[in-house]
Amino acid sequence: MWRLICLLIGYAFGLFQTGYIIGRLNGIDIRSVGSKNAGTTNTLRSLGAKAGAITLIGDAFKCLIAILVCRMVYADSFDNLILVSLYAGLGAILAHNFPFYLKFKGGKGIACTAGIVISFGLIPTLIGIVVFFSTFFITHYVSLCSLVLYAVIMILTVIAGQTGVLQLTGTDRYEVYIIVLIMTVMAYVRHKDNIKRLLSGTERKTYIKKKGELGEI
């Protein structure tokens, strides 16, 4: 039952569609322009760096808050709250990607994933930042940054589990692997069109120009 409750709490918070709201405040449906996606990258490209930053922060923190709420609810029930956190994060990603009130047309869940990473502390956050931005400054493909980040998350999760860093044993450890795998597969499926463009060499690049402005080719 606690798994379902955490999923539902995460889903409730995940329904706050930051990009869609920012778009409406600017007189557009963000899902009708650019890549027609309600996430950070499309908001950034369509409305600029400020709107993109607000969307990133909003989507990351809605997931983080959902996780913190679930941790408070189950603080006295579990010694290890990793699974509680992951189920809440998964719920937030599902709502972000498939919001029922927007005909299930949302984002791709990467900013929400940032909220999950942040919830696990400074070291995972720094690793995530290094992985994402090193890939960005080498390739300038935002989509590839997201895909590489998820691959690293999946690999490091298994390493942390097998080496005892997660302090989980038995079925709990493998349940963590399964949840992270589900998130990873979902991210790759949501990026299927980007993957096709990356393979064909037609994916758009994003560049940071002077004074923090963004450009693309």
N, C-alpha and C positions, 0 to 999 in steps of 0.2 A: 504493500500500500504506500509506503514512504516514497518509493520510486515514482509512482504515479503522481503523488502530491508534489514532489520536486519538479517533475516535468510540467505540471500545470502551473505552478508558481513561475517557473521560467517562461512558459508560454505567455502568461499574462503580462509579464514585463516586456517580453520580446515583441509584443504587438505595438509598442510605441515606435512607429516608423519615422525616425528622425529625418531621413532624406525626403520622404514624401511630404512631411510637414514643412520642411524648409522650402521645398519646391512650391507648395501651395502659398506660402507666405511671399513667394516671388512671382506668383501668378501663373505657375505651370504645374502640370502633373509630371513629375520627374520620370515617370515610367513611359512617357510619350515622347521623350527626347533622347538623343544620344544612343546609348546601348539599351535604353528602355528598362534599365535596372534601377531599383530604389536604394542602392547602396552608396557607399562613400565615393568610389571612383567615378561613377556617372555623375554624382552631384558635384564633385570637384571639377570635372571636365565641362559640365553644363553651366554651373553657376559660380565657379571660381574657388580659390583656395580657402577663403573664409568659410563658405558654405560647406566645403568638403571637410574642413577641420571640425566644424560643429557637428556634422553628421558622424564623423569618426568617433568623436568623444561621446556623443549621445548614444550611439549604438553599442560602444564598448561598455559604457557605464550602466546601461539598462541591464546588460548581462551580468555585470559585476554585482549590481544591487540585488538582482534575483538570487545570485549565489550566496551573498551575505545574509539575506533573509532566510534562506533554507538552512544555512549554518546555525543561525540563531534558533530556529525552530527545533533543530535536531542536535543542538550542542550537548544536551544531557543524555542523548540516546546512543551516540556513537563515539568511540575514542578517535577514530579516523574518519574525517569528513570528506575524503577525496571523492568517493562515489556520490555522496550528496551533492557536492559541487558540480560534478560532471553531468548528473541528471538535470540539474537546474540550468546549466549552460546549454545542454542539448535542447531543452525545452525552449530557451530563448532563441536559439538558432533556428529551430523549426518555425517559430512564430515570425521571426525576421524574414525568413525565406518564403514562408507560405502563410501570410496574414489572411485570415478568412474574410475579413471585411474589405479587403482589396482584391478579391477574387483570386487569392493565393499567389499574387504577383508581388514579390518583395525583392530582397537583395540576395547576396551570395553567402552571407554569414561570416565574412572574414573579420569585420570590426567586432562582431560579437565574440569571435574567437579570441580577439585581443583582450576582451574582458575576462575570459576564462584564464588566460595566461597570467594576467595581472593578479588575479585572485590567489595564485599560487606563490606569490612573493617576488622579491627583487631579482633574484638570479634568473628564474624563468623569463621574467619581463625583459631583462637585459639581453638574454640569449635571443628572444624573439625580435627585439629591435635590431640587433646586429645582423641576424639572418635576413630580415626583411629589407633593411636599407642597404646592406652590402650587395644583395641581389639587385636592388633597384639601381644603384649607382653604377653597377657593372653592365646591366642590360637595358635599363629604363623601361622594362615591361612590368607594369603593376600586377598583371595577372600572374606572371611567372613568379613574382615575389610571394604571392599568396600560395601558389602551388608548392614552392620550395619550403615555405614556412610550415605547411601542413605535413609535408614529408618528414621534415626535421622533428616536428612535434611527435609524430607517430614513432619514429625511430628512438627518440630520447625517452618516450614513455615506456617502451619495452625495455630499454636499457635500465632505466630507473627502477622498473618493476623487478627485473631479474637480478639486479644487484642489491636489492633491499632498500633502496632510497625511499620508495613509496611506503615502506613498512606495511605492506599488504602480503597476505599469503593465500594460497588455495584459490578458491573460486572468485574471491574479491579481486585479486590481481588480474585474472583473466577477464573479468567483467569490465575492469578499467580498459584493458586492451580493446575489447569489443566496442565500447562506447566511443573511444577515440578513433577506432577504425571506421565506425559509422559516420562520425563527423568528417573524417578525411575523405571517404568515398563520396559523401554528399557534396563536399567542397569541389571535388574533381568533376562530379557530374554537373554541378552548377556552372563550372568553367569549361564545359565541353566545347562551346563555340570558340572560346579563347584558345583552347588547346589546338583546335583545328587551324586557327589563324597563326598561332605560333609555329606550327609544323609547316605551314605554307609560306611563312615569312611575311604575312600581311597584317599581323597584329600591330596596333598603334603603340608608339613609344611616347612616354611622358617625360618632360624635362622641367627642371626647376630653373627658371631664369632669374634675372636680377630682381632684387627687392621682393623675393619670395613668390613672384608670379609663376604661373605654370603654362607651359606650352606643350604641343604635341605634334607629331608627324606620323 
